[in-house]
């Protein structure tokens, strides 16, 4: 078998060169310089993962499938080359034969070692005490009762993508993937519903080994009130149901085959230039470099003779075979693939940002667009994240903040006095059905006082949440410090999906809800000023656009608009780029007589800009939210409107809006 022609195909990544060899000749080729780990240890670990996967299915024959995909990655080229020399003469070399025998012997040793280790481990068990080993590609269907726990063991190599779906019926479920130490490396929730709930789950194995997948069944989850959410608390009761689970394993060599994204290098990093010089001089500088940046996040560097911008270098330290790394931040991903510092485990991307920028980002090693939902991760070098709540598992990104970023203390500082928040259910004949809204009343509020100004914030569920926008905390601090007048606030989430204009010049369904149902209820329930100059309507993204539209149709109710990154563009329409007046809001305000409305518009400099390096003057009016806001600003000012306009170094995200809300409130409700 050693001399079989098929062995030549072991080198899947690189074809053998056309050379002539004599019987007994050998050739040795060094592995790429970035592979600084001992090949024997890497090979052994990978074989362990293969054998472990085979044991899960009780079929050692499954090893062959893994070997076909991964052998090229785990066997050093020295062995593969020397094992094939001499085949052109119809016989293997003596050295090649000997090394292949060693390889086979090593495989047998590892099989025995893994078998012994698995026999000694405490097996994963379910509520019935049965051992369950997960077979990749094979669906598992189980019945559960509230309070039951199912566990499965699975083996994965470092960098493998393990992904699939779980469909839960008539139950809520917590799905966790734990490493050998019992630490959760991935968490998902499946919420109870009348219909089956399908949840996509997946993770990238940070190291080769055996992992446990744990499924806990509950009646439901209780996360606390919307304005002060906490960790989801499981409720055990009498519910019963079932689930279907299926996972697959995609090794790096299979998943990344043929993936070669472009890499652009435009800005240098002075720090990495010094590191390169140190390494070329033979100094042992790599470990000290990683110690220097650990826990600090991206490197922010001053630019000579440039006081406006800073250069920011994002980093990734390779811990397993890495083919590419994407900085998940640029709207156009081709601009943000990292480069590798030759001969090292350093991946980096340097971008030029406006001083005072604050952005959220992620890092996706071995990136493919279809897998990014699972491969994107927090920056392991950066402890700062948003939301800054370790109990929240649904959305989290790393945070970069450069000197001079907008003050967040209005939202983060604990208030000396707090206002009250009331949750109310209201029924809408226009929308049909019932919905929750939240009413904030300021510190020292009395129902007999007033009249108070009114603030209506659309996308209210996000604004009221302390986990995201924390508008109540911002309001408390601004009122306590005397920066704005005491105000009554209504947080309403119903604009989503209901604030789309049916046609130019026609009011949206949600606009009619506000004018005909919500505002009359608020005026009869709270001492609110009847003067539209004391009424503000605001929101972020589509909520900012809806606020401008509702004020346009009802200036007798709202004399102020607060828009954060309003979608004042034709970004989601099929109109040709650059076509005449793509902004329906600008078109409406331009055509109508000036109305008694003040505006606060703010937008991030990186809001939808398709390239980190594209000059904004090259963008057409309908390409991005940034350009749409600039255009609306110019139209409003040309018509004589009072407009406060801000551009800051941020994106289209909650972190940016949380920091800028206080500025908008002071502009429109300041004393």
Secondary structure, DSSP 4 states (H G I P E B T S, - for coil): -TT-GGGGGG--SSPPP-----TT-----PPPTT--S-HHHHHHHHHHHHHHHHHHTT-GGGHHHHHHHHHHHHS-HHHHHHHHTTGGGTS--HHHHHHHHHHHHHHHHHHHHHHHHHHHSPPPB-TT--B-BPPTT--EEEEEETT-EEEEEEEE-TT-EEEEEEEEESSEEEEEEE-TTS-EEEEEEE---SS-EEEEEEEE-SSSEEEEEEEEEESEEE---GGG--SPEEE--S-EEEEEEEEEEE-HHHHTTT--------S--HHHHHHHHHHHTT---HHHHHHHHTTT-SEEEEETTEEEEEEEEEEEE--S--S-EEEET-SSGGGGB-EE-TTSSEEEEEEEEETT-EEEEEEEET--GGGHHHHEE--TT---EES--TT--S--EEEEE-TTPPP-HHHHSPPSS--EEEEEEEE-TTT-SEEEEEEEE-TT--TTS-PBEEEEEESHHHHH-TTTT-HHHHHHHHHHTTSB--EEEEEE-TTTTT---SSTT---HHHHHIIIIIHHHHHHHS-B---GGGEEEEEETHHHHHHHHHHHH-TTT-SEEEEES---S-TTS-PPTT-TT--HHHHHHHHSPP-S-EEEEEEETTSS-S-TTS-GGGS-TTS-HHHHHHHHHHHHHHTT-EEEEEEES--SSHHHHHHHHHHHHHHHHB-
